[in-house]
Amino acid sequence: MINDGCISICVIVAGIDEEYQHNIITGLNQAARDKNVNISYFAAFGGMIKSKRFDIGEYSIYKLIDFSRFDGAVLMTNTISDPQVRQEIIDRVLDSDIPTVIFDCDEYAEFCNISIDNSQAMNDMVEHIITVHGAKTINYISGPLANPEAKARYNSFVDVMRAHGLMADESRIYYGEFRSQDGKNAIDAFVESKLPLPDAFICANDAMALTAASSLEKLGYRIPEDVMVTGFDYTFNARNFCPSLTSVKRPLYDIGYQACTTLMDMISGEDNPGNVRLEASPVFSESCGCVTASDDDFRDYKKQTYAHSERINSHITLLNRLTARLAETENESEQAETLCDFISELECEKFCICLTEDWKDSFNKVDNAENNSDEYSSYITAPLIWENGKMHNIGYFPSNEMFPEEFTNGGNVSYFLPLHFGERCLGYYIITNGDFPITSLLCHTLTMNISNSLENIRKLFHLNKAMEELNKLYVIDPLCNVYNRNGFINIVDDMFKECIAKKKSVMLSFIDMDGLKFINDNYGHNEGDFAIQRLASVIQECCGRRSVCARFGGDEFVIFEAGVTAASGDALQRRFDNRIENMNSIIRKPYTLSASVGSIIVAPDENTTLYGIIQEADDKMYEIKKARKMARKSEKIT
């Protein structure tokens, strides 16, 4: 529904660079292309770096989704480690009432559940370790039990152990998050427990099994001679580890393809098939002492490893160059130009940077909860849209549209990835028709580089604003919004030197307000400030293009004018008298706004100083003020 005439589906997933997700996504994508369906992945890397604030920012991408704009959804919520985030997504999809397929979750009758029989495969695995290899003491490295797959595998382990009269000792169970680091953490916990070495470590997935095996070998244990290690998923790394890992082979590509085709059937009006289950099968290999890899396997491994290594090295070089360039960018335009120089190397058809309309706003951590900083603004801006080598941008579009531009055809695969700093949502970027997000281990690094660059630009923007304000405070009088003494000297000094060099005459006028004390004493200091401000506006009106005025002290002002004639002083006095008379008629105060003006015109030379002229003008103003006071006294006497 995101475009006219083409079916669009969305997929919610986390950790798309991992092999489980990669294989399922590959199947989904192939089916989408075969069916001419547009498919959009909303992907996060939550739970990767053990930071709650970071995870909030990562999971913000799910809040972008407007499910009503899609014809159907595929939920890989089993890859999301946070149960609250997972439930919020499911609740929103249920409210949207669109056809939905979910993986390995039979809790919702509204969804079609496509699953792999985790229980039977883990039963067979544990049975094999016990009956064939005689294991009696077994450590288990589990995934998060809030995850249905992890729960099913754990229950199977416990059931088989019990069936053989063996105890699933809680002190020998480690609860992880399905992340590779959990394998190392589990071995560290085992060492700290000081328990005897078990016969086997059975792991709930390959990622944890591989790091567990590596950690055991670093401790001097041989696999499988001293201890067996098994995994689950039969990933590339598991197959090609030395020793090759005993694992469970699952038809991940097939369930991805079937998920898409089943969803298409449901969108077309067919009934929800309910539960669709595919079988998994254990592969017994070297890590339990069963099979030795063949030469053919080794040759294939070398080819794939070289290709994998070559791709990683290429992406590392790309990101190093990009990181260095992004560090030099000072605004979003420079960032867009920098990214354009590298996007073609990502081998995609389209790349969009989409930012919240308030991404540059200042951020107060104290107000974070109230400001909902992990949510998207009503409108999004797209400063960079790169398509097949050409760049353009879009000012603003509604955030619920998600895409800055609609597709005009089907079969497009898009990946939405969050841009954020900590929990603060900055926006997202979209890669369309390119496999970089699922084939590169550095996609997350690219995302963080772009996010950090945006945050640096945001901070630089506010730093420059702060510096402008500080500079303004240094040179601008806050009450009258004209130059203060510092600002006047900084500006006029260069003008004065230029007049000396070009033998131009200058005029310095010193202006002192009359009766400020009377106004303050009788009408208050607020009224006195008002009178000073009005006098300042009169003085500004009197200044020409070659003039600079400033507040020099409390009620004292100066005007400097370059390139004057002998008549300039009288002309200034006439302008001043006319404008102050006009001001008095406008403000209609019980006092009369007035000031004394002393002007000096000189042709400065190398021996003339600006301060000297200011002093002369001040002296002349004082004489004028004194004469005016005497005149007023004489008028009173007569």
C-alpha positions in Angstrom: 0.0 0.0 0.0 3.0 2.3 0.3 2.8 2.7 -3.5 0.0 2.3 -6.1 -0.6 -1.2 -7.3 2.2 -3.1 -5.5 1.9 -5.1 -2.3 4.1 -4.0 0.5 5.1 -6.0 3.6 7.3 -5.0 6.5 9.6 -7.2 8.5 10.6 -6.5 12.1 14.0 -7.9 13.1 17.1 -7.4 15.2 20.8 -8.2 14.5 20.5 -8.6 10.7 24.2 -9.3 10.4 24.0 -12.6 12.1 23.8 -15.9 10.2 20.3 -17.0 11.4 18.8 -13.7 10.4 20.8 -13.6 7.1 19.6 -17.0 5.9 15.9 -16.3 6.7 16.1 -12.8 5.1 17.7 -14.3 2.0 14.7 -16.6 1.6 12.2 -13.7 2.3 14.0 -11.5 -0.3 14.0 -14.1 -3.0 10.2 -14.8 -2.5 9.5 -11.0 -2.5 11.4 -10.6 -5.8 9.7 -13.7 -7.3 6.3 -12.3 -6.3 7.1 -8.6 -7.2 6.5 -7.6 -3.6 8.1 -4.5 -1.9 9.6 -5.6 1.4 10.8 -3.2 4.1 13.0 -4.4 7.0 13.0 -2.3 10.2 16.2 -3.5 12.0 17.9 -2.7 15.2 21.1 -3.9 16.9 19.7 -3.8 20.4 21.5 -5.8 23.1 24.8 -5.6 21.4 26.9 -3.3 23.5 25.2 -3.7 27.0 24.0 -0.1 27.2 20.3 0.6 28.1 20.5 4.1 26.7 21.9 2.8 23.5 19.3 0.1 23.2 16.5 2.7 23.6 17.9 4.6 20.6 18.3 1.4 18.6 14.7 0.2 19.3 13.3 3.6 18.3 13.3 2.4 14.7 10.3 0.2 15.5 8.3 3.3 16.6 8.6 4.7 13.1 6.5 1.9 11.6 2.9 2.8 10.5 1.5 -0.8 10.1 -1.6 0.5 8.4 0.5 1.5 5.4 1.5 -2.1 4.8 -0.5 -5.0 3.5 1.1 -7.5 5.8 3.9 -8.1 8.4 6.6 -10.7 9.2 7.7 -10.7 12.8 11.2 -12.0 13.6 10.6 -10.9 17.2 12.4 -14.0 18.4 15.6 -12.0 17.5 14.7 -9.1 19.8 16.2 -9.7 23.3 14.1 -7.2 25.2 10.7 -8.7 26.1 9.0 -5.4 26.6 10.0 -4.1 23.2 8.9 -7.4 21.7 5.5 -7.3 23.3 4.9 -3.7 22.3 5.5 -4.6 18.7 3.2 -7.6 18.8 0.5 -5.4 20.5 0.7 -2.8 17.7 0.5 -5.4 15.0 -2.5 -7.0 16.6 -4.2 -3.5 16.7 -3.4 -3.0 13.0 -5.3 -6.2 12.1 -3.1 -6.8 9.0 -2.2 -10.4 8.0 0.9 -11.4 9.9 3.4 -14.3 10.0 5.6 -14.8 13.1 8.5 -17.2 13.7 8.6 -19.7 16.5 5.7 -18.3 18.5 2.3 -20.1 18.9 0.9 -17.7 21.5 -1.3 -15.6 19.1 -4.0 -17.3 17.0 -4.3 -14.2 14.9 -0.8 -14.8 13.4 0.5 -17.6 11.3 3.3 -19.2 13.2 6.1 -20.7 11.1 8.5 -22.7 13.2 11.2 -25.2 13.2 10.9 -28.1 15.6 13.5 -27.0 18.1 12.4 -29.4 20.7 12.9 -32.7 18.8 16.3 -31.5 17.4 17.6 -30.7 20.9 16.1 -34.0 22.2 18.1 -35.8 19.6 21.3 -33.8 20.3 21.2 -34.4 24.1 20.2 -38.0 23.6 23.2 -38.5 21.3 25.7 -36.9 23.8 24.4 -39.1 26.6 23.8 -42.5 24.9 26.5 -42.5 22.2 29.3 -40.6 24.1 28.4 -41.6 27.6 28.1 -38.0 29.1 26.8 -37.8 32.6 27.8 -34.3 33.7 26.7 -31.6 31.3 26.8 -27.8 31.4 24.1 -26.0 29.4 24.5 -22.5 27.9 21.0 -21.2 27.3 19.4 -18.3 25.4 17.0 -16.0 27.2 14.1 -18.0 28.4 11.7 -15.2 27.5 12.5 -16.2 23.9 10.2 -19.1 22.8 13.0 -20.9 20.9 15.4 -20.7 23.8 12.7 -21.9 26.2 11.9 -24.9 23.9 15.5 -25.9 23.7 16.1 -25.5 27.4 13.0 -27.6 28.2 14.2 -30.4 25.9 17.6 -30.4 27.5 16.0 -30.7 31.0 13.5 -33.4 29.9 16.2 -35.7 28.3 18.5 -35.3 31.3 15.6 -36.3 33.6 14.7 -39.2 31.4 18.2 -40.6 31.8 18.2 -40.0 35.6 20.6 -37.1 35.3 20.2 -33.8 37.1 20.2 -30.5 35.2 22.3 -28.8 37.9 21.3 -25.1 38.1 24.9 -24.3 39.0 25.9 -25.7 35.6 23.4 -23.7 33.5 24.3 -20.2 32.2 21.6 -18.0 30.8 22.7 -15.8 28.0 21.1 -13.7 25.2 22.1 -15.8 22.2 25.1 -13.5 21.6 28.5 -14.8 20.9 30.0 -13.0 24.0 27.7 -15.2 26.2 29.8 -18.3 25.3 32.9 -16.7 26.8 31.0 -15.3 29.7 29.6 -18.8 30.4 33.1 -20.3 30.5 34.3 -17.5 32.7 31.4 -18.3 35.1 32.3 -22.0 35.0 35.9 -21.3 35.9 34.8 -19.1 38.7 32.5 -21.8 40.1 35.4 -24.1 40.6 33.2 -27.1 39.6 34.8 -30.1 38.0 35.0 -30.1 34.2 31.8 -31.5 32.7 31.7 -34.1 29.9 30.1 -31.7 27.6 28.9 -28.1 27.1 25.6 -28.1 25.2 24.8 -24.7 23.8 21.5 -23.2 22.6 23.1 -21.8 19.5 26.3 -21.8 17.5 27.4 -18.3 18.3 27.7 -19.1 22.0 29.1 -22.5 21.3 32.0 -21.2 19.2 33.2 -18.7 21.8 32.8 -21.2 24.5 35.0 -23.7 22.6 37.6 -21.0 21.9 37.6 -20.0 25.6 38.0 -23.7 26.7 40.9 -24.2 24.2 42.7 -21.1 25.6 42.4 -22.7 29.1 44.2 -25.7 27.7 41.3 -28.1 27.2 41.1 -30.2 24.1 37.8 -30.7 22.2 36.5 -33.3 22.1 39.2 -35.3 24.0 38.7 -33.4 27.3 35.2 -32.0 26.8 32.6 -32.0 24.1 30.9 -28.9 22.8 27.7 -28.7 20.7 25.8 -25.8 19.1 22.5 -25.2 17.3 21.9 -23.6 13.8 24.7 -25.2 11.7 26.2 -21.9 10.7 29.1 -21.4 8.3 31.5 -20.7 11.2 30.3 -23.8 13.0 30.8 -26.0 10.0 34.3 -24.6 9.4 35.5 -24.3 13.0 38.3 -26.6 14.0 37.1 -29.0 15.2 33.9 -28.7 13.2 31.0 -28.1 15.5 28.3 -30.7 16.2 25.1 -28.7 15.6 21.5 -28.7 14.4 20.8 -27.9 10.8 17.7 -25.8 10.3 16.0 -24.9 6.9 16.3 -21.2 7.5 16.2 -20.1 3.9 13.1 -22.3 3.4 11.2 -20.8 6.3 12.0 -17.3 5.0 10.7 -18.1 1.6 7.7 -19.9 3.0 6.9 -17.0 5.3 6.7 -14.6 2.4 4.6 -16.9 0.2 2.2 -17.8 3.1 1.8 -14.1 3.9 1.0 -13.4 0.3 -1.7 -16.1 0.3 -3.2 -14.5 3.5 -3.2 -11.0 1.9 -5.0 -12.5 -1.1 -7.8 -13.7 1.2 -6.8 -17.3 2.0 -7.3 -18.5 5.5 -4.6 -18.3 8.1 -3.0 -21.8 8.1 -2.2 -21.5 11.8 1.0 -23.4 12.7 3.4 -24.4 9.9 6.3 -26.5 11.2 9.5 -27.6 9.5 11.9 -30.2 10.7 15.5 -29.7 11.9 18.1 -32.4 12.1 21.3 -32.7 14.2 24.6 -32.9 12.4 27.1 -34.9 14.5 30.6 -33.7 13.8 34.1 -33.4 15.2 33.4 -31.4 18.4 31.6 -34.5 19.9 34.1 -36.9 18.3 31.9 -38.2 15.4 33.1 -37.1 12.0 36.3 -35.7 10.4 35.9 -33.1 7.7 36.7 -34.2 4.2 39.2 -32.6 1.8 36.3 -31.3 -0.3 34.8 -29.6 2.7 38.2 -28.0 3.4 38.7 -26.7 -0.2 35.2 -25.2 -0.2 35.9 -23.6 3.2 39.1 -22.0 1.9 37.3 -20.5 -1.0 34.4 -19.1 1.1 36.8 -17.9 3.8 38.9 -16.0 1.3 35.8 -14.3 -0.2 34.6 -13.5 3.3 37.9 -12.1 4.4 38.2 -10.1 1.2 34.8 -8.6 1.7 35.6 -7.7 5.4 38.9 -6.1 4.4 37.2 -4.0 1.7 34.5 -2.8 4.1 37.1 -2.0 6.8 39.0 0.1 4.4 35.8 1.8 3.2 34.7 2.6 6.8 38.2 3.9 7.8 38.2 6.3 4.9 34.6 7.3 5.6 35.2 7.8 9.3 38.1 10.1 8.6 36.1 12.2 6.1 33.0 12.4 8.3 35.1 13.7 11.2 35.8 16.8 9.1 32.2 17.6 8.2 30.6 20.6 10.0 27.1 20.5 8.6 24.6 18.2 7.0 25.4 19.4 3.5 29.0 18.5 3.9 28.0 15.1 5.4 25.7 14.4 2.5 28.5 15.2 0.0 30.9 13.0 1.9 28.5 10.0 2.0 27.9 10.4 -1.7 31.6 9.7 -2.4 31.3 6.3 -0.7 27.7 5.1 -1.2 28.5 3.4 -4.6 30.9 1.1 -2.7 28.0 -0.2 -0.7 26.6 -1.7 -4.0 23.0 -0.5 -3.6 20.5 1.2 -5.9 19.3 3.8 -3.4 20.5 5.3 -0.1 18.5 7.9 1.9 19.3 9.8 5.1 16.1 10.8 6.9 16.3 13.1 10.0 13.7 14.2 12.5 12.7 17.9 12.1 14.1 18.6 15.6 17.3 16.6 15.4 19.4 19.7 15.9 17.6 20.8 19.0 19.4 21.0 22.3 19.0 18.0 24.5 18.5 18.1 28.3 19.0 14.6 29.8 16.9 15.7 32.8 13.9 16.2 30.5 14.5 13.0 28.5 11.4 11.1 29.9 9.1 14.0 29.2 10.5 14.8 25.8 10.2 11.3 24.4 13.5 11.7 22.8 13.4 8.1 21.4 10.4 9.0 19.2 10.1 10.5 15.7 8.8 14.0 15.1 5.7 14.5 12.9 7.8 15.4 10.0 11.1 14.1 8.6 13.6 15.8 6.4 15.7 13.9 3.8 18.9 15.9 3.2 20.4 13.1 1.1 18.7 10.8 -1.4 21.3 9.0 -3.5 19.9 7.0 -6.4 22.1 5.3 -9.0 24.9 7.9 -8.7 22.6 11.0 -8.6 21.9 13.0 -5.4 18.9 15.1 -4.5 17.0 16.0 -1.3 13.5 16.5 0.1 12.6 19.3 2.6 10.0 17.6 4.7 7.5 14.7 4.5 5.2 13.2 7.1 7.0 10.6 9.3 4.2 8.1 9.0 5.0 7.8 5.2 8.5 6.4 6.3 9.8 6.6 2.7 10.7 10.1 1.4 9.6 8.9 -2.1 7.2 6.3 -3.2 8.2 3.3 -5.3 6.7 3.0 -8.8 7.4 -0.7 -9.1 7.6 -3.9 -7.1 10.3 -6.2 -6.0 12.2 -3.7 -4.0 14.0 -4.6 -0.8 14.7 -1.8 1.7 16.4 -1.8 5.1 15.6 0.9 7.7 18.3 1.4 10.3 18.1 3.8 13.2 20.4 6.9 13.6 20.6 8.0 17.2 23.0 9.1 19.9 22.4 7.3 23.2 18.6 7.3 23.6 18.1 10.4 21.5 16.5 9.7 18.1 18.1 11.6 15.2 16.5 9.8 12.3 17.2 6.7 10.2 18.7 5.7 6.9 17.4 3.4 4.2 19.4 1.1 1.9 17.4 -0.1 -1.0 18.2 -3.1 -3.2 21.6 -3.8 -1.7 22.8 -6.6 0.5 25.3 -4.7 2.6 23.1 -4.8 5.8 22.9 -8.6 5.8 26.3 -9.5 4.3 28.7 -7.2 6.1 29.6 -7.4 9.8 30.3 -3.7 9.6 26.8 -2.5 8.9 26.3 -1.6 12.5 29.6 0.3 12.5 28.5 2.3 9.5 25.3 3.2 11.3 27.2 4.3 14.4 29.6 6.4 12.3 26.8 8.2 10.6 25.1 8.8 13.9 28.2 10.0 15.6 28.8 12.4 12.7 25.3 13.8 13.0 25.8 14.3 16.8 29.1 16.1 16.2 27.4 18.3 13.7 24.5 19.0 16.2 27.0 19.8 18.9 29.0 22.0 16.6 25.9 23.9 15.6 25.0 24.6 19.3 28.7 25.4 20.1 28.7 28.0 17.3 25.4 29.4 18.5 26.8 29.7 22.0 30.0 31.3 20.7 27.9 33.8 18.8 25.9 34.6 21.9 29.1 35.0 24.0 30.7 37.2 21.3 27.5 39.2 21.2 27.6 39.6 25.0 31.2 40.8 24.6 30.6 43.5 22.0 26.8 44.3 22.2 25.1 46.2 24.9 22.1 44.0 26.0 19.9 46.9 27.0 20.2 49.0 23.9 21.2 46.4 21.3 24.1 48.6 20.1 27.8 48.1 20.4 29.3 48.4 23.9 32.7 50.0 24.6 34.5 46.8 23.6 32.6 46.4 20.4 33.0 50.0 19.5 36.8 50.0 19.9 37.1 46.7 17.9 35.1 48.0 15.0 36.3 51.6 14.9 40.0 51.0 15.4 40.4 49.5 11.9 38.2 52.2 10.4 40.3 54.9 12.1 43.6 53.4 10.8 42.1 53.3 7.3 41.2 57.0 7.6 44.7 57.9 8.6 46.1 56.0 5.7 43.7 57.5 3.2 43.8 61.0 4.8 40.1 61.1 5.5 38.5 63.3 8.1 36.6 61.7 10.9 34.0 62.9 13.4 33.6 61.7 16.9 30.4 62.7 18.7 30.0 62.2 22.5 26.4 62.1 23.7 25.3 62.3 27.3 21.7 61.9 28.4 20.1 64.8 30.3 18.1 64.2 33.5 18.5 60.4 33.9 18.9 60.8 37.7 15.6 62.7 37.8 13.8 60.0 35.8 15.2 57.2 38.1 14.4 59.0 41.3 10.8 60.0 40.3 9.7 57.3 38.0 11.9 54.3 38.8 14.9 52.6 37.2 12.7 50.6 34.8 11.5 53.9 33.4 15.2 55.1 33.3 16.1 52.0 31.3 13.2 52.8 28.9 14.5 56.3 28.4 18.0 55.1 27.7 16.7 52.6 25.1 14.7 55.3 23.4 17.7 57.6 23.3 19.7 54.7 21.8 17.2 54.2 19.0 17.3 58.0 18.3 21.1 57.8 18.0 20.9 54.8 15.7 18.5 56.7 13.4 21.0 59.5 13.2 23.8 57.2 12.0 24.6 56.9 8.3 26.3 54.1 6.3 29.8 55.1 7.4 28.9 55.6 11.0 29.2 53.4 14.1 27.4 54.1 17.4 27.8 52.6 20.8 26.8 52.8 24.4 30.0 53.9 26.1 28.7 53.9 29.7 25.6 54.2 31.7 23.9 57.1 29.9 26.8 58.0 27.6 26.9 57.2 23.8 29.4 57.8 21.0 29.1 58.0 17.3 32.1 57.6 14.9 31.8 58.7 11.3 34.4 58.4 8.6 34.9 60.7 5.5 33.1 63.7 6.9 33.1 67.4 6.0 33.2 70.5 8.1 29.4 70.7 7.9 28.9 67.1 9.3 28.7 68.2 12.9 25.9 70.6 12.4 24.0 68.1 10.2 24.2 65.5 12.9 22.9 68.0 15.5 19.9 68.8 13.3 19.1 65.2 12.7 19.4 64.5 16.4 17.2 67.4 17.4 14.5 66.4 14.9 14.4 62.8 15.9 14.5 63.3 19.6 11.6 65.8 19.3 9.7 63.2 17.3 10.5 60.5 19.9 9.1 62.7 22.7 5.9 63.2 20.7 5.6 59.4 20.3 6.3 58.3 23.9 4.4 61.1 25.6 6.1 60.8 29.0 5.8 63.2 31.9 9.5 64.0 31.4 11.3 65.3 28.3 13.9 63.0 26.6 17.0 65.1 25.9 20.8 64.8 25.6 23.9 66.9 25.1 26.1 66.3 22.0 29.7 67.2 21.6 31.3 66.6 18.2 34.9 66.8 17.1 36.0 66.8 13.4 39.7 66.1 12.8 42.0 65.0 9.9 43.9 62.3 11.9 47.6 61.5 11.3 50.1 59.1 12.8 50.2 61.0 16.0 46.4 61.1 16.5 44.9 58.5 18.8 41.3 57.4 18.9 41.2 57.8 22.7 42.5 61.3 22.3 39.6 62.3 20.0 37.1 60.6 22.3 38.4 62.6 25.2 38.2 65.9 23.2 34.6 65.1 22.2 33.8 64.3 25.8 35.2 67.6 26.9 33.3 69.5 24.3 30.1 67.7 25.3 30.7 68.6 28.9 31.1 72.3 28.0 27.9 72.2 26.0 26.0 70.5 28.8 27.4 73.1 31.3 26.3 75.9 29.1 22.8 74.5 28.7 22.5 74.2 32.5 23.5 77.8 32.9 21.0 78.9 30.2 18.2 77.0 32.0 19.1 78.7 35.3 19.1 82.1 33.7 15.7 81.5 32.2 14.4 80.6 35.7 15.8 83.8 37.2 14.2 86.0 34.6 
